């Protein structure tokens, strides 16, 4: 269903990483993959994935029909060493299907350390006129376990073989890993009750003429995911990152069974990225809606999430 594809365009690994390769389960112990694990470039962290970065997207179905909006935000948690929250709000507001099937999903992932690994994740889903759900996941990277709970159901514990991302932290972390055309790297991601090793490949360069940032040279990245994750995903996904120190994902396209979805960047704020910060002017008639979305970005009581144990 379309509503389950909206986040597909955001869920990086699950759908986003630069690859033409596949997500596979972790190899058996003693059998090492020939593809290296991706490592975050600390220089890129000075200008991307920084405190106060906000990206807003319009989501279109084939033919330019707007079906929703997505806002991504990164905030540093004060008083906590190397701890950040990744906030995401996906909604059908101002889209063609909102009156028929309204969607409002608020996600918060807390990440820590130099590898920006998740320690806590929660999502509040409101879909249609009757469905609501709350899901919470705690990640013990050191203890190699994950605890998951949905609504009032008893928690479920999963063992993992090593450090792992969730779909959001994987998207943001892979963004600041070295891109070499034709080369691959792996970002382990927990989805569908197991740790998946997602292979990522950088496909090539491409100039985009019409973006809110102007004419930009981009790095084109393709991921194909075998796991579904929170939202069903199938078909190829392509992400276009600006080929510079800011690595802005200006466009994301994902094929569906019928047609495709495209996320187009419509607003970008990042004090650490001088070349693009404030480049997007928001029309007056949209200011109230934008302010409402900003106020609605999820806080969901994760100010004191449990850290890695």
N, C-alpha and C positions, 0 to 999 in steps of 0.2 A: 504494500500500500504506500501511497505517496508520503503519508505522514511519517512512516518509518524510514523514509529515505532522506528526510530533511537533514538529520544529523550525520547521515552517511557522508555528507559532504564536509563534515567537520572532523569526523573521527579519523584522524590521521592514519594510523596504522591500519587500523581497521580498515582503512580505506585510503589513506592519504600518502603514505610514504612514497618516495620516489622509486617506484619499481615496476618492472615488467616481470617481476618474479613472484614467488609464492610465499605465503605464510605457511610455515610448517611447524610441527611440534618439535620440542627440544630433542636433539639427537641423543641416542643412548649414551649412558655414562662411558667415557673412554673413547667415544667416537666424536671427534671434533670437526666442526664445519670448516671448510676451506675459505669461507667468507668471513672477514673480521667483524667484530662487534663495532658499532658506531661509537665514537667518543666525542663528547661536546668540545667545541673549540672555545676556550675561555675568552679569546679576543672578540668573538661574535657576541658573547654574553654582555659585552659592554654597550652594544647598540641594538640588540634584539632580545626578546623575552625579558625586558627590563620593567622595573616598577613603573606603573602608570601607563603602560602600553594598552591601547584600546583599538580594536578593529571591528568595524561594522560592515555587514554584508547584506545585500538583497539576494534572495534565492529565487531563481527562475526555472520554470519547466520549459521543455522544448517549445520554441516559437516565441519566447520572450514573455510568457505568462508569469507574473510574479505570484509566488505562493507563500512567501514568508520572509522573515528577517532573522539574522543571527548576529549576536554581539559577543566578542571575546575580549577578556580583560585580564591583565596580570597585575597583582598587587603584592608587595612585600609585606610580610607580617612583622610589625615593629616589635623589637625585644626578642626576636627569635633568629638565631644565626642561620643564614642561608635558607630561609623558609619563605615560600611564596604560595599564593593562591591563584589558581587558574579558574576564572569564572566564565561560564558560557550560558547564554540565554537564547533559546531557539523558540520562535513563535511564528504563528501564521498571521499575526497582526498585519494589517494593510495588504494582505494577500487575497487572491481570488477565492480560496477555499475556507477562509476564516469563518464565514457565516454558516457554512455547512459542517465543518469539522475543525473547531478551534484547537490549536496546540500551543502549550506553553510549558516548556521543559527547562528547568534551572539546574545547572550542574556546578559543583565546586570541587576541585581537586587541590589538595595541599601537597606540595612537593618540597623536598629538602635536599641539602648537600650539593656538592659540585656536579653530581650527575642528575640532579633534579628528579629524583625518584619519588613516587607517591608514598605518602604515609596515611592519607585519609581521603576518601571520596564519597560524595553523596549527591543524589539527584532527586528532585521533586518533579514528578510528571503529572501534567493535566492534559488529557487528550480526549477530544470529543466532549460530550456534555455529562458523561457519567464516570469516566475512568480517571482515577487518581492513584498514584503510587509513590512510595518513598523507599529508596534503596541506599544502603550505607555499606561501605567496604573499608576495612582497615588492613594496611599492609605492614607486616613486620619483615622488613628486608633482611635484617640480621637473623631473625628467628626462622626465616624461610617458611612463612605461612601467611595466609590471607583469610580474614574473617568477613563473611558476607551476610547481610541481613536484609530482608525485604518486608516492609510494613511491620506487623507485629509477629511475624513468623520467627521461630527459633533461629539463632545464627548458625551458619554452616562454615566449617573450617576446611581450607584446602592447603595442601603442602606444595611448595614450589622448589625447584632445583637451584634457583639463583635469583639475583636481582631482576626485577621486572617492572615495567611501566603499566599504566592503564592506557586506554585509547587516547585520552587527552594529553597526558604527559608525554606519550610517545610522539604525538603530532608536534608538540612544541619543542621537544628535545631534538628530534631529527632535523628540525629546521636549522639548528645551529651546529650541525655536524658538517665536516668537510664534504664538499660536493666535487667529485671528479667524474667527468663524463665517461660513461661506459663502465664505471666501477660500482661495486655493490657493498653494502654494509648491513648489519643485522641489528635490529632493535627488539629485544624481547618484550612481549606484551601479553598481559593476562586478559583473556577473554574466553567465553564459553567454558568456564570452569577449569582452565588449564593455561599453562605458560606456553605461548607460541613464539617461535623465533621468526620474526618477519624480515625477510630479505628486502633490501632497498637498493634500487639502481637509479642513478642519475642518467636521464635519457639524452639531453642536449640543451643547446641555447635556442631561444626564440625571442624575437622582438615583438612586443605588443604595442599596437599603435594607440588604442583607445582605452586608457585607464584613468582613474582619478589622480594618478601620479604623473600623468602625461605619457609620453612615449618612453617605454622602459625595456631594457634587455633583461630577459628572465632565464632562469634555469628551470627546465621542464622535468618534472618528476612524476613517475607513474607507479602506483602500488596496486597489486591485486591480492585480495584477502580471502582466505578460505574460511575463516571463522566469521560468525555473524555479529557477535558482540551485542551491545544493548539495542542496536538498530540493525535490521536486516540489511545486508549489503551484498550485492553481486554486480558483476560488470567492471569494466576498467574505470579507474579514477586517475585524473591528471591534475597536478598542482603546478602553478607557475609562481616561483619565488623571484623577487628582484635579485639580479646578480650583483649584489653589492653588500656592504657591511650590515644592512638592515634586514635583508632576507624577508621582505614583506610578501606574504602570500596574496597576490592581487587577484587571482582567479583560481577557482577549483571547479572541475567538471567531472561528473560521474554518470556513466551510462546506466539506464534502467532497463527493465524488460521492454518497456515502451518509451522511447524517447530518452531524455537525459535531464539531469539537474545541473545548474550552474550557479555558483556563488560568485558574485561580483563585489569587490571591495568598494564601498561607497563613502567610508570615512576612516581616517587614520590619525591617531594621536600617539606620539612617542617622543617625549622630551629628549631622549638619548639619541634619536635619529634626526639630526638637524636637516637633512636633505628633504625629508618628507613630512616632518611634524607640522601640523597646521596647514598643510597644503590643500586640504579639502574644506570647501566652504559649504555649510549646511544652509539650505534655503530657509527663509523665515517661516514659511508655512509648515515646515517640518520641525521647528525648534521644540515645540511642546511635546511632540511625539518622542523626539530624541531624549529630552529631559526625563520623560516618563520612563523610557527604557533604562536610562542611567540609574534612576532611583530604584528600578525594579531588579537590577542585577542582584543575584542571590547572595545572601550572607549566611543563611541557613544554619546559624549556630555553630560554625566551624572555627570560631576564633580560638578554641582550645582543643584542637584535634589531638588525638593520641599520636605520638611520634613513633619512629621506628624503635623496636625493642630488640 
